[in-house]
Amino acid sequence: MVRKYFGTDGIRGRANGTITPQLALKVGQAAGLMFQRGDHRNRVVIGKDTRLSGYMIESAMQAGFTSVGIDVLLLGPMPTPAIAMLTRAMRADLGVMISASHNPYEDNGIKLFGPDGFKLGDEIEKEIEALLDIDLSGRLAGSADLGRAKRIDDAQGRYVEFAKRTMPRNIDLDGMRIVLDCANGAAHKVAPAALWELGAEVFPLGVEPDGFNINKDVGSTAPDALVKKVRELRADIGIALDGDADRVLIVDEKGHTVDGDQLMAVIARSWREDGRLAQPGIVATIMSNLGLERFLGGLGLNLARTAVGDRYVLEHMREHGYNLGGEQSGHIILSDYSSTGDGLVAALQLLAVVRRLEKPVSQVCHCFEPLPQILKNIRYNGGQPLSADNVVTAIEDGRKRLGANGRLVIRPSGTEPVIRVMGEGDDRDLVETVVDDVIGALRKTAA
């Protein structure tokens, strides 16, 4: 069955285009019917980021859930990882996050979490999809069995306390100067509060959402403003979250950005020294730098690689018992604490290491020298260009030329008609030549 609505991270698209009130209502009804269980009053928690369309989608989903007899707990603007945590903590049968993550305000999305706080698997999503295009009027609740809805006032405080408890008890942030960029998104209240309560001097950016400015020139995908502010204030560190705060980017005291690979390296080394790694290694995607793999190898740790997407990282972690994984983009999954990526908690783990070592962030976060990594994209107009003989030959030749000291990754984008070609190795000129040769072969075929 080809999936019509769900992608790799829930349902996502243009608000009032793909994501309409009608669709949101049907998703509420379908998911509500799927998660009715036991003889208790079933309930769902719903959170959102700060997009204007969040009000529309929230109201439509509330109507959908209550129409099939599900009680609704409205949490307001909250990070995605907070919704995952509160779904479990509040013994809800289902969790919903209304967000399009790092996308611009025009887009929105619907992410669903099961009662265990984990994103729904493919099979359950397919079952929900099967209900979206059929008439559900015969399965609506009776007049006396409709669900109720109410707003929860203390949800933000509960998440702040949860995040603070992930810090070691003997470590605080007294005297630390932190520039915090919340992307005008879901964490604009909880993240500054958590850092300030831990003792930091917080200089906030991106904490004035207006419904339109989420991720606009701020946040982890646009760090220039953060870099400038860190240098201007001579701060100890800059922390940038994205619109729903499930990813993080770090800026050191010199104004240099630190990606998810370096952050995973810091946490992996610290947890190994403390005996906290559940397995002798971590999980990352095929896009993580070979330098990370070599660094971990030097510690006696392995790097298990998955397809691109935090859901694939998490699936591998759960299947094989890892408790640390993530993506180069800054999705860091610490399964001892969270069932999804949590930008704030990942940043707190780094801050704990910085305080314990009493070294500047630039030293703590420079675990390895990244290998030259070149990524280029080429658009294609349908068909299967990767199976063309000249493309196959170019890929095979490129991998032979890079040898064991390099990597060549070719993959179609999951969101647009683009093929991504990534090469890395010790010799930048060779890597660029190999990538260009594959792009050239694709260009002849994909036109």
VOPAGU-2260 file (C-alpha; in pm, 1 decimal, decimal comma):
REM VOPAGU-2260
SITE   aa  ch    i         X         Y         Z
SITE  MET   A    0       0,0       0,0       0,0
SITE  VAL   A    1     145,4     334,1    -109,9
SITE  ARG   A    2     113,5     593,5     163,2
SITE  LYS   A    3     -95,5     890,9      57,0
SITE  TYR   A    4     -72,2    1116,1     361,8
SITE  PHE   A    5     206,5    1011,4     598,8
SITE  GLY   A    6     570,2    1079,8     516,8
SITE  THR   A    7     885,4    1006,0     714,7
SITE  ASP   A    8     776,3    1238,2     997,0
SITE  GLY   A    9     397,9    1237,9    1014,3
SITE  ILE   A   10     180,1    1439,5     777,0
SITE  ARG   A   11     326,6    1762,1     647,9
SITE  GLY   A   12     239,4    2020,7     382,5
SITE  ARG   A   13     108,5    2367,1     308,2
SITE  ALA   A   14    -148,9    2489,9     561,0
SITE  ASN   A   15    -492,5    2509,1     398,4
SITE  GLY   A   16    -339,1    2332,3      98,1
SITE  THR   A   17    -238,9    1982,8     202,5
SITE  ILE   A   18    -314,1    2033,0     571,1
SITE  THR   A   19    -679,0    2142,0     574,6
SITE  PRO   A   20    -929,5    2152,1     863,1
SITE  GLN   A   21   -1115,3    1865,9     696,5
SITE  LEU   A   22    -802,5    1649,5     693,2
SITE  ALA   A   23    -714,3    1740,5    1051,8
SITE  LEU   A   24   -1065,6    1649,0    1168,2
SITE  LYS   A   25   -1048,3    1313,5     987,2
SITE  VAL   A   26    -704,3    1240,0    1134,5
SITE  GLY   A   27    -846,6    1308,6    1480,4
SITE  GLN   A   28   -1138,3    1074,9    1418,8
SITE  ALA   A   29    -928,4     799,6    1260,0
SITE  ALA   A   30    -650,0     809,6    1519,4
SITE  GLY   A   31    -906,3     832,5    1798,4
SITE  LEU   A   32   -1082,8     520,7    1674,1
SITE  MET   A   33    -751,2     336,7    1643,0
SITE  PHE   A   34    -648,7     415,2    2000,7
SITE  GLN   A   35    -970,0     344,6    2187,2
SITE  ARG   A   36    -874,3      82,0    2441,2
SITE  GLY   A   37    -993,0     -44,9    2777,3
SITE  ASP   A   38   -1301,7      74,3    2963,4
SITE  HIS   A   39   -1151,8     402,5    3088,8
SITE  ARG   A   40   -1212,9     740,4    2928,8
SITE  ASN   A   41    -955,4     755,9    2650,9
SITE  ARG   A   42    -765,8    1078,3    2612,7
SITE  VAL   A   43    -517,8    1254,1    2385,5
SITE  VAL   A   44    -274,1    1535,9    2453,5
SITE  ILE   A   45    -230,3    1797,1    2179,9
SITE  GLY   A   46      58,0    2040,8    2153,2
SITE  LYS   A   47     164,2    2277,8    1878,2
SITE  ASP   A   48     431,2    2521,6    1774,0
SITE  THR   A   49     370,4    2891,4    1707,5
SITE  ARG   A   50     243,2    2894,4    1347,5
SITE  LEU   A   51     -73,3    3088,7    1276,1
SITE  SER   A   52    -232,2    2777,2    1126,3
SITE  GLY   A   53    -184,8    2589,4    1453,4
SITE  TYR   A   54    -507,8    2736,1    1590,8
SITE  MET   A   55    -706,8    2607,5    1293,9
SITE  ILE   A   56    -556,6    2259,2    1299,8
SITE  GLU   A   57    -580,9    2229,9    1678,6
SITE  SER   A   58    -951,9    2315,6    1673,8
SITE  ALA   A   59   -1022,9    2073,6    1389,9
SITE  MET   A   60    -838,6    1788,2    1559,1
SITE  GLN   A   61   -1014,0    1863,8    1887,2
SITE  ALA   A   62   -1346,2    1829,0    1707,1
SITE  GLY   A   63   -1235,4    1504,7    1545,8
SITE  PHE   A   64   -1122,5    1342,3    1867,8
SITE  THR   A   65   -1420,6    1450,4    2076,0
SITE  SER   A   66   -1660,4    1333,3    1803,9
SITE  VAL   A   67   -1540,1     974,2    1854,0
SITE  GLY   A   68   -1549,3     996,2    2233,8
SITE  ILE   A   69   -1186,4    1087,8    2310,2
SITE  ASP   A   70   -1112,3    1347,7    2578,9
SITE  VAL   A   71    -868,6    1617,3    2466,9
SITE  LEU   A   72    -599,9    1784,6    2681,5
SITE  LEU   A   73    -473,1    2099,9    2509,9
SITE  LEU   A   74    -115,2    2188,1    2606,0
SITE  GLY   A   75     -56,3    2491,6    2383,0
SITE  PRO   A   76     287,4    2575,6    2237,3
SITE  MET   A   77     527,9    2302,7    2350,2
SITE  PRO   A   78     835,4    2129,7    2204,3
SITE  THR   A   79     782,8    1801,3    2022,7
SITE  PRO   A   80     986,5    1608,3    2284,2
SITE  ALA   A   81     765,9    1758,4    2557,0
SITE  ILE   A   82     457,9    1613,3    2388,9
SITE  ALA   A   83     625,5    1272,8    2370,3
SITE  MET   A   84     718,1    1292,1    2739,5
SITE  LEU   A   85     378,6    1419,0    2855,8
SITE  THR   A   86     192,3    1155,2    2657,0
SITE  ARG   A   87     358,3     898,6    2881,3
SITE  ALA   A   88     356,1    1102,1    3201,0
SITE  MET   A   89     -13,7    1186,9    3176,1
SITE  ARG   A   90    -108,6     829,2    3077,8
SITE  ALA   A   91    -265,9     951,3    2756,0
SITE  ASP   A   92    -365,5     701,8    2489,1
SITE  LEU   A   93    -224,0     918,9    2213,5
SITE  GLY   A   94     -13,5    1232,2    2166,7
SITE  VAL   A   95     -31,6    1488,6    1886,4
SITE  MET   A   96     220,8    1754,7    1789,6
SITE  ILE   A   97     107,3    2013,1    1535,4
SITE  SER   A   98     426,1    2136,4    1372,2
SITE  ALA   A   99     628,3    2145,8    1051,7
SITE  SER   A  100     954,8    2156,8    1246,3
SITE  HIS   A  101    1212,9    2373,6    1066,7
SITE  ASN   A  102     985,8    2460,4     771,2
SITE  PRO   A  103     855,0    2816,8     716,2
SITE  TYR   A  104     525,8    2930,6     869,6
SITE  GLU   A  105     323,3    2855,0     555,6
SITE  ASP   A  106     366,6    2482,3     621,0
SITE  ASN   A  107     234,6    2273,4     905,8
SITE  GLY   A  108     213,2    1910,7    1004,2
SITE  ILE   A  109      69,7    1647,6    1234,0
SITE  LYS   A  110     292,9    1409,8    1430,7
SITE  LEU   A  111     135,3    1126,5    1628,7
SITE  PHE   A  112     277,9     949,4    1933,6
SITE  GLY   A  113     158,5     625,9    2087,9
SITE  PRO   A  114      93,2     584,1    2462,0
SITE  ASP   A  115     460,8     488,1    2507,4
SITE  GLY   A  116     569,7     828,7    2374,0
SITE  PHE   A  117     720,0     689,3    2054,5
SITE  LYS   A  118     617,6     801,9    1708,1
SITE  LEU   A  119     374,8     564,0    1543,3
SITE  GLY   A  120     515,0     287,5    1327,0
SITE  ASP   A  121     447,4     244,8     957,8
SITE  GLU   A  122     181,6     -22,4    1003,7
SITE  ILE   A  123     -31,3     185,0    1241,0
SITE  GLU   A  124       2,6     488,6    1015,2
SITE  LYS   A  125    -120,2     277,7     723,5
SITE  GLU   A  126    -421,8     168,2     924,8
SITE  ILE   A  127    -502,1     530,5    1008,4
SITE  GLU   A  128    -462,2     624,7     641,8
SITE  ALA   A  129    -710,1     356,1     544,5
SITE  LEU   A  130    -974,6     535,3     754,4
SITE  LEU   A  131    -910,0     884,2     616,8
SITE  ASP   A  132   -1087,1     840,0     283,9
SITE  ILE   A  133   -1395,1     652,2     403,7
SITE  ASP   A  134   -1716,1     767,8     569,6
SITE  LEU   A  135   -1680,6     739,9     949,0
SITE  SER   A  136   -2022,0     882,1    1035,9
SITE  GLY   A  137   -2142,7     541,0    1148,2
SITE  ARG   A  138   -1864,1     515,7    1404,2
SITE  LEU   A  139   -1914,2     849,0    1580,3
SITE  ALA   A  140   -1986,0     855,8    1952,5
SITE  GLY   A  141   -2338,9     892,9    2081,0
SITE  SER   A  142   -2454,7    1226,0    2219,1
SITE  ALA   A  143   -2387,6    1116,1    2577,3
SITE  ASP   A  144   -2045,1     972,0    2494,9
SITE  LEU   A  145   -1877,6    1270,0    2328,7
SITE  GLY   A  146   -1530,7    1360,0    2446,9
SITE  ARG   A  147   -1452,4    1664,2    2659,1
SITE  ALA   A  148   -1172,1    1916,2    2603,8
SITE  LYS   A  149    -976,1    2131,6    2846,0
SITE  ARG   A  150    -654,9    2328,3    2857,1
SITE  ILE   A  151    -373,2    2216,2    3087,8
SITE  ASP   A  152    -206,2    2510,6    3259,2
SITE  ASP   A  153      98,8    2345,1    3413,7
SITE  ALA   A  154     232,2    2156,9    3109,8
SITE  GLN   A  155     520,2    2396,9    3049,0
SITE  GLY   A  156     633,3    2379,1    3409,8
SITE  ARG   A  157     626,6    2000,8    3401,7
SITE  TYR   A  158     855,7    1991,8    3099,4
SITE  VAL   A  159    1094,5    2249,9    3247,7
SITE  GLU   A  160    1132,5    2037,3    3561,2
SITE  PHE   A  161    1183,1    1724,9    3351,1
SITE  ALA   A  162    1457,9    1891,3    3145,3
SITE  LYS   A  163    1635,2    2023,4    3455,6
SITE  ARG   A  164    1639,4    1675,6    3610,6
SITE  THR   A  165    1845,8    1544,3    3318,9
SITE  MET   A  166    2141,9    1749,1    3448,5
SITE  PRO   A  167    2372,6    1579,6    3701,2
SITE  ARG   A  168    2275,9    1689,8    4053,2
SITE  ASN   A  169    2616,0    1828,1    4137,8
SITE  ILE   A  170    2637,2    2053,6    3830,4
SITE  ASP   A  171    2469,7    2387,9    3771,8
SITE  LEU   A  172    2515,7    2668,0    3521,9
SITE  ASP   A  173    2595,2    2952,4    3763,8
SITE  GLY   A  174    2783,2    3230,3    3588,5
SITE  MET   A  175    2757,0    3081,0    3240,9
SITE  ARG   A  176    2661,7    3328,6    2967,2
SITE  ILE   A  177    2433,9    3159,9    2715,4
SITE  VAL   A  178    2278,1    3304,2    2401,9
SITE  LEU   A  179    1966,6    3097,5    2332,1
SITE  ASP   A  180    1787,1    3108,1    1995,9
SITE  CYS   A  181    1441,3    2951,2    2012,2
SITE  ALA   A  182    1352,8    3010,2    1643,7
SITE  ASN   A  183    1035,1    3196,5    1746,0
SITE  GLY   A  184     902,7    2847,0    1796,2
SITE  ALA   A  185     763,9    2598,2    2042,0
SITE  ALA   A  186    1039,7    2632,1    2304,7
SITE  HIS   A  187    1032,3    3010,9    2332,2
SITE  LYS   A  188     914,1    2995,2    2695,8
SITE  VAL   A  189    1035,1    2662,3    2833,7
SITE  ALA   A  190    1396,4    2666,5    2712,7
SITE  PRO   A  191    1491,6    3009,6    2855,7
SITE  ALA   A  192    1315,9    2920,1    3181,2
SITE  ALA   A  193    1504,0    2590,9    3220,0
SITE  LEU   A  194    1846,3    2745,6    3157,3
SITE  TRP   A  195    1779,3    3042,4    3384,3
SITE  GLU   A  196    1654,9    2821,7    3667,9
SITE  LEU   A  197    1975,4    2618,7    3637,7
SITE  GLY   A  198    2172,2    2936,1    3706,2
SITE  ALA   A  199    2272,3    3061,6    3362,8
SITE  GLU   A  200    2267,6    3419,7    3243,0
SITE  VAL   A  201    2042,2    3382,8    2938,9
SITE  PHE   A  202    2037,7    3615,5    2638,2
SITE  PRO   A  203    1733,3    3510,1    2436,2
SITE  LEU   A  204    1681,9    3532,9    2060,2
SITE  GLY   A  205    1379,1    3419,8    1862,1
SITE  VAL   A  206    1138,7    3437,9    2157,2
SITE  GLU   A  207     880,4    3673,3    2008,5
SITE  PRO   A  208     659,0    3455,7    1786,3
SITE  ASP   A  209     385,7    3630,4    1589,1
SITE  GLY   A  210     248,5    3337,6    1393,0
SITE  PHE   A  211     455,8    3421,4    1085,4
SITE  ASN   A  212     819,8    3441,1    1197,8
SITE  ILE   A  213     891,1    3083,8    1310,1
SITE  ASN   A  214    1234,4    2979,2    1172,9
SITE  LYS   A  215    1260,7    3309,1     980,5
SITE  ASP   A  216    1629,0    3410,9     991,5
SITE  VAL   A  217    1659,8    3242,6    1333,5
SITE  GLY   A  218    1695,2    2894,3    1476,1
SITE  SER   A  219    1921,5    2600,2    1401,2
SITE  THR   A  220    1876,8    2630,0    1023,6
SITE  ALA   A  221    1971,7    3000,7    1019,6
SITE  PRO   A  222    2247,9    3050,1    1280,6
SITE  ASP   A  223    2397,3    3378,1    1153,9
SITE  ALA   A  224    2212,1    3591,7    1409,2
SITE  LEU   A  225    2322,0    3360,4    1689,8
SITE  VAL   A  226    2685,3    3364,9    1576,5
SITE  LYS   A  227    2680,5    3745,4    1567,8
SITE  LYS   A  228    2523,2    3772,6    1913,0
SITE  VAL   A  229    2766,7    3524,5    2073,9
SITE  ARG   A  230    3061,1    3727,1    1946,4
SITE  GLU   A  231    2901,3    4058,1    2039,6
SITE  LEU   A  232    2827,1    3952,7    2397,5
SITE  ARG   A  233    3139,3    3738,0    2437,6
SITE  ALA   A  234    2911,7    3460,5    2555,0
SITE  ASP   A  235    3034,6    3119,8    2663,1
SITE  ILE   A  236    2805,8    2935,6    2421,8
SITE  GLY   A  237    2521,6    2979,9    2175,9
SITE  ILE   A  238    2236,4    2730,0    2152,7
SITE  ALA   A  239    1994,7    2725,6    1858,8
SITE  LEU   A  240    1678,7    2514,6    1850,6
SITE  ASP   A  241    1448,2    2466,5    1553,6
SITE  GLY   A  242    1077,0    2543,0    1535,0
SITE  ASP   A  243     962,3    2242,5    1737,6
SITE  ALA   A  244    1287,2    2210,9    1941,0
SITE  ASP   A  245    1368,2    1850,8    1850,7
SITE  ARG   A  246    1704,4    1951,1    1702,8
SITE  VAL   A  247    1990,5    2172,0    1821,4
SITE  LEU   A  248    2293,2    2351,5    1684,1
SITE  ILE   A  249    2575,6    2482,6    1901,6
SITE  VAL   A  250    2793,3    2791,5    1853,4
SITE  ASP   A  251    3117,2    2801,2    2052,2
SITE  GLU   A  252    3260,7    3108,8    2225,7
SITE  LYS   A  253    3458,1    3195,3    1911,4
SITE  GLY   A  254    3145,1    3204,3    1697,7
SITE  HIS   A  255    3205,3    2872,7    1521,0
SITE  THR   A  256    2913,7    2634,8    1465,6
SITE  VAL   A  257    2916,7    2282,2    1604,6
SITE  ASP   A  258    2706,5    2022,0    1428,1
SITE  GLY   A  259    2535,0    1708,3    1553,2
SITE  ASP   A  260    2833,4    1484,7    1474,9
SITE  GLN   A  261    3061,5    1672,6    1714,4
SITE  LEU   A  262    2786,5    1687,5    1975,5
SITE  MET   A  263    2733,6    1311,1    1957,5
SITE  ALA   A  264    3108,2    1263,0    1990,6
SITE  VAL   A  265    3118,3    1472,4    2308,9
SITE  ILE   A  266    2828,8    1287,9    2468,3
SITE  ALA   A  267    2955,0     945,1    2358,0
SITE  ARG   A  268    3299,4    1003,7    2511,2
SITE  SER   A  269    3148,1    1137,0    2834,7
SITE  TRP   A  270    2897,8     852,8    2866,9
SITE  ARG   A  271    3165,2     594,3    2789,3
SITE  GLU   A  272    3383,7     731,8    3068,3
SITE  ASP   A  273    3086,3     722,5    3306,4
SITE  GLY   A  274    2982,9     371,9    3200,5
SITE  ARG   A  275    2649,0     500,6    3074,3
SITE  LEU   A  276    2651,2     368,6    2716,6
SITE  ALA   A  277    2408,4      78,6    2688,0
SITE  GLN   A  278    2606,6     -57,8    2391,9
SITE  PRO   A  279    2969,0      -0,5    2287,0
SITE  GLY   A  280    2873,2     253,2    2024,3
SITE  ILE   A  281    2613,3     494,4    1890,4
SITE  VAL   A  282    2371,5     514,2    1596,8
SITE  ALA   A  283    2386,8     778,4    1322,4
SITE  THR   A  284    2287,6     807,2     956,8
SITE  ILE   A  285    2478,4     753,7     635,4
SITE  MET   A  286    2538,2    1132,0     626,0
SITE  SER   A  287    2747,2    1150,9     943,8
SITE  ASN   A  288    3110,6    1235,0     880,4
SITE  LEU   A  289    3370,4     960,1     852,3
SITE  GLY   A  290    3573,2    1158,0    1104,7
SITE  LEU   A  291    3311,9    1072,2    1367,5
SITE  GLU   A  292    3342,6     703,9    1285,4
SITE  ARG   A  293    3720,4     716,5    1318,1
SITE  PHE   A  294    3699,7     909,8    1646,0
SITE  LEU   A  295    3462,7     655,2    1795,7
SITE  GLY   A  296    3682,8     371,2    1672,5
SITE  GLY   A  297    3970,4     523,7    1866,1
SITE  LEU   A  298    3756,4     497,2    2180,7
SITE  GLY   A  299    3671,0     135,3    2109,3
SITE  LEU   A  300    3318,3     230,1    2002,2
SITE  ASN   A  301    3133,7     148,0    1682,8
SITE  LEU   A  302    2912,5     366,2    1464,5
SITE  ALA   A  303    2599,2     194,4    1335,7
SITE  ARG   A  304    2461,5     374,9    1030,6
SITE  THR   A  305    2101,1     399,8     912,5
SITE  ALA   A  306    1906,4     568,9     635,5
SITE  VAL   A  307    1854,3     944,7     669,8
SITE  GLY   A  308    1579,6    1033,1     917,1
SITE  ASP   A  309    1561,9    1033,7    1294,8
SITE  ARG   A  310    1288,8     768,4    1290,1
SITE  TYR   A  311    1534,4     520,3    1134,2
SITE  VAL   A  312    1797,9     608,3    1392,0
SITE  LEU   A  313    1548,2     549,0    1671,5
SITE  GLU   A  314    1424,4     221,5    1521,9
SITE  HIS   A  315    1782,6      88,1    1514,2
SITE  MET   A  316    1846,3     210,9    1867,1
SITE  ARG   A  317    1537,6      32,6    2000,1
SITE  GLU   A  318    1602,7    -287,0    1806,9
SITE  HIS   A  319    1967,6    -318,0    1912,7
SITE  GLY   A  320    1967,5    -159,4    2257,7
SITE  TYR   A  321    2158,5     164,9    2195,3
SITE  ASN   A  322    2082,1     468,5    2411,7
SITE  LEU   A  323    2259,4     739,0    2207,2
SITE  GLY   A  324    2204,3     827,5    1844,0
SITE  GLY   A  325    2129,3    1114,2    1614,6
SITE  GLU   A  326    2186,9    1305,3    1294,8
SITE  GLN   A  327    2445,7    1550,2    1171,7
SITE  SER   A  328    2163,3    1806,2    1149,1
SITE  GLY   A  329    2128,2    1809,8    1528,0
SITE  HIS   A  330    1856,8    1555,8    1600,3
SITE  ILE   A  331    2009,9    1394,2    1909,0
SITE  ILE   A  332    1821,5    1105,0    2068,6
SITE  LEU   A  333    1906,6    1022,8    2429,6
SITE  SER   A  334    1674,3     733,8    2501,5
SITE  ASP   A  335    1754,4     732,5    2873,9
SITE  TYR   A  336    1552,2    1053,9    2883,9
SITE  SER   A  337    1338,0    1086,3    2573,7
SITE  SER   A  338    1164,1     879,8    2307,4
SITE  THR   A  339    1248,6    1132,6    2034,9
SITE  GLY   A  340    1505,7    1400,7    1959,7
SITE  ASP   A  341    1524,6    1672,0    2226,1
SITE  GLY   A  342    1733,8    1979,3    2146,9
SITE  LEU   A  343    1723,1    2125,7    2496,6
SITE  VAL   A  344    1815,6    1802,2    2675,2
SITE  ALA   A  345    2100,5    1739,2    2430,1
SITE  ALA   A  346    2231,4    2090,8    2495,6
SITE  LEU   A  347    2214,5    2030,9    2870,6
SITE  GLN   A  348    2424,4    1715,8    2833,8
SITE  LEU   A  349    2689,0    1920,7    2655,1
SITE  LEU   A  350    2675,0    2195,8    2916,9
SITE  ALA   A  351    2728,5    1936,0    3189,8
SITE  VAL   A  352    3047,6    1818,0    3017,0
SITE  VAL   A  353    3168,7    2175,5    2970,7
SITE  ARG   A  354    3120,1    2252,6    3339,4
SITE  ARG   A  355    3281,4    1930,1    3454,3
SITE  LEU   A  356    3590,9    1972,6    3234,3
SITE  GLU   A  357    3613,7    2348,0    3299,4
SITE  LYS   A  358    3721,1    2403,9    2939,0
SITE  PRO   A  359    3579,6    2637,0    2673,7
SITE  VAL   A  360    3320,4    2499,1    2436,7
SITE  SER   A  361    3558,8    2530,6    2140,8
SITE  GLN   A  362    3791,9    2276,9    2303,3
SITE  VAL   A  363    3525,4    2042,4    2434,9
SITE  CYS   A  364    3343,6    2024,8    2102,4
SITE  HIS   A  365    3644,8    1975,4    1876,5
SITE  CYS   A  366    3665,1    1599,3    1917,3
SITE  PHE   A  367    3778,8    1525,1    1563,6
SITE  GLU   A  368    3875,0    1697,5    1240,1
SITE  PRO   A  369    3591,2    1639,7     992,8
SITE  LEU   A  370    3693,0    1488,8     661,7
SITE  PRO   A  371    3618,6    1699,1     353,7
SITE  GLN   A  372    3254,9    1623,6     273,3
SITE  ILE   A  373    3093,6    1751,2     -46,5
SITE  LEU   A  374    2719,7    1733,7    -109,8
SITE  LYS   A  375    2560,1    1829,9    -442,0
SITE  ASN   A  376    2204,3    1793,2    -567,0
SITE  ILE   A  377    2060,4    1742,3    -911,4
SITE  ARG   A  378    1694,6    1760,7   -1009,1
SITE  TYR   A  379    1534,0    1491,0   -1222,5
SITE  ASN   A  380    1204,2    1463,2   -1404,9
SITE  GLY   A  381    1083,9    1119,1   -1310,0
SITE  GLY   A  382    1213,2     781,3   -1415,1
SITE  GLN   A  383    1496,5     582,6   -1256,7
SITE  PRO   A  384    1817,7     770,4   -1341,6
SITE  LEU   A  385    2017,9     579,4   -1079,9
SITE  SER   A  386    1972,5     255,7   -1276,5
SITE  ALA   A  387    2116,2     394,0   -1601,7
SITE  ASP   A  388    2432,0     212,5   -1713,3
SITE  ASN   A  389    2648,4     524,0   -1728,8
SITE  VAL   A  390    2537,6     629,9   -1378,8
SITE  VAL   A  391    2602,2     284,4   -1232,3
SITE  THR   A  392    2948,5     285,3   -1392,3
SITE  ALA   A  393    3028,9     633,9   -1257,2
SITE  ILE   A  394    2923,1     533,2    -904,2
SITE  GLU   A  395    3124,4     210,3    -910,2
SITE  ASP   A  396    3430,6     390,6   -1046,6
SITE  GLY   A  397    3396,0     668,3    -786,0
SITE  ARG   A  398    3381,9     421,9    -497,6
SITE  LYS   A  399    3690,5     240,4    -625,0
SITE  ARG   A  400    3883,6     567,8    -651,1
SITE  LEU   A  401    3787,0     673,4    -296,2
SITE  GLY   A  402    3869,4     328,5    -161,5
SITE  ALA   A  403    3846,9     232,1     202,8
SITE  ASN   A  404    3939,5     582,8     316,2
SITE  GLY   A  405    3634,8     750,8     168,4
SITE  ARG   A  406    3261,9     717,4     112,6
SITE  LEU   A  407    3020,1     791,4    -170,2
SITE  VAL   A  408    2647,9     812,7     -87,2
SITE  ILE   A  409    2381,8     864,0    -353,4
SITE  ARG   A  410    2017,7     889,0    -253,4
SITE  PRO   A  411    1693,8    1035,3    -385,8
SITE  SER   A  412    1540,5    1302,0    -161,6
SITE  GLY   A  413    1232,3    1193,6      28,0
SITE  THR   A  414    1064,1    1532,9     -10,4
SITE  GLU   A  415    1148,6    1667,0    -359,3
SITE  PRO   A  416    1255,5    1541,7    -707,2
SITE  VAL   A  417    1624,7    1568,8    -626,2
SITE  ILE   A  418    1908,3    1317,6    -610,9
SITE  ARG   A  419    2170,6    1395,6    -348,5
SITE  VAL   A  420    2532,1    1295,9    -412,1
SITE  MET   A  421    2764,8    1306,2    -112,2
SITE  GLY   A  422    3131,3    1219,3    -117,2
SITE  GLU   A  423    3395,7    1237,7     153,7
SITE  GLY   A  424    3756,4    1138,5     201,0
SITE  ASP   A  425    4098,0    1263,9     300,1
SITE  ASP   A  426    4170,7    1419,9     -42,1
SITE  ARG   A  427    3926,2    1706,2    -106,2
SITE  ASP   A  428    4019,4    1740,5    -474,4
SITE  LEU   A  429    3959,7    1370,7    -535,5
SITE  VAL   A  430    3627,0    1381,2    -351,3
SITE  GLU   A  431    3508,6    1678,3    -554,8
SITE  THR   A  432    3614,6    1512,3    -881,4
SITE  VAL   A  433    3427,2    1193,4    -791,9
SITE  VAL   A  434    3110,1    1383,0    -694,9
SITE  ASP   A  435    3125,9    1591,9   -1014,1
SITE  ASP   A  436    3169,2    1280,9   -1228,3
SITE  VAL   A  437    2857,4    1121,6   -1076,0
SITE  ILE   A  438    2662,8    1447,6   -1113,1
SITE  GLY   A  439    2773,9    1465,4   -1477,8
SITE  ALA   A  440    2652,5    1111,9   -1544,4
SITE  LEU   A  441    2320,7    1187,9   -1375,3
SITE  ARG   A  442    2280,8    1508,9   -1571,8
SITE  LYS   A  443    2298,7    1319,3   -1900,7
SITE  THR   A  444    2032,1    1076,5   -1780,8
SITE  ALA   A  445    1805,4    1287,2   -1558,5
SITE  ALA   A  446    1740,2    1569,8   -1803,5
